[in-house]
Amino acid sequence: MTIGGQTTNFIPADRFADYLVNMRSAIEAGEFDLEIAGALHGSANVGGTAEVAIPAAREGSPDDVRQAQQDAALAREGRNPDGSLAAVVRDGS
């Protein structure tokens, strides 16, 4: 599979979680449809390419960056930083 014109990609560990978010967005937008269809039908020579942005390095220590990524992932799942379910606030109607 070709991503960003390359068949082999190196993603720094501190940016990998953000890269996966971008990859998922690209997949959901259909940017890998040709590659996926080719793989499902046994084609080893699919000509499509897709661009997935490699995010810029984040500021802070690797531990701070990792914690921010984990907190963001939990928030997307509707969870608090401790993993518990986030409260649902209703307006009373």
NORCOR-V457244 format. One record per pair of residues at least 12 apart in sequence whose ideal C-beta (glycine too) atoms are under 8 Angstrom apart, sorted by the first residue. I is the first residue (numbers start at 1). J is the second residue. D is the distance in whole Angstrom. If there is no record, write none. Layout:
# NORCOR-V457244
[[I | J | D] [I | J | D]]
This chain:
# NORCOR-V457244
[[1 | 32 | 7] [1 | 35 | 5] [1 | 46 | 8] [1 | 50 | 8] [2 | 35 | 8] [2 | 48 | 7] [2 | 49 | 4] [2 | 50 | 7] [3 | 49 | 8] [3 | 50 | 6] [3 | 51 | 7] [3 | 52 | 5] [4 | 50 | 8] [4 | 51 | 5] [4 | 52 | 6] [4 | 54 | 8] [5 | 49 | 6] [9 | 54 | 8] [11 | 54 | 6] [12 | 57 | 7] [13 | 62 | 8] [14 | 57 | 7] [14 | 58 | 7] [14 | 62 | 6] [14 | 65 | 5] [14 | 66 | 7] [15 | 54 | 6] [15 | 55 | 5] [15 | 56 | 8] [15 | 57 | 6] [15 | 58 | 7] [17 | 69 | 4] [17 | 72 | 8] [17 | 73 | 7] [18 | 55 | 4] [18 | 58 | 8] [18 | 69 | 7] [19 | 52 | 7] [19 | 54 | 6] [19 | 55 | 6] [22 | 52 | 5] [22 | 53 | 5] [22 | 54 | 8] [22 | 55 | 7] [23 | 52 | 5] [26 | 50 | 6] [26 | 51 | 7] [26 | 52 | 5] [31 | 50 | 4] [31 | 51 | 7] [31 | 52 | 8] [32 | 48 | 8] [32 | 50 | 5] [33 | 48 | 8] [34 | 46 | 6] [34 | 47 | 7] [34 | 48 | 3] [35 | 48 | 5] [35 | 50 | 7]]
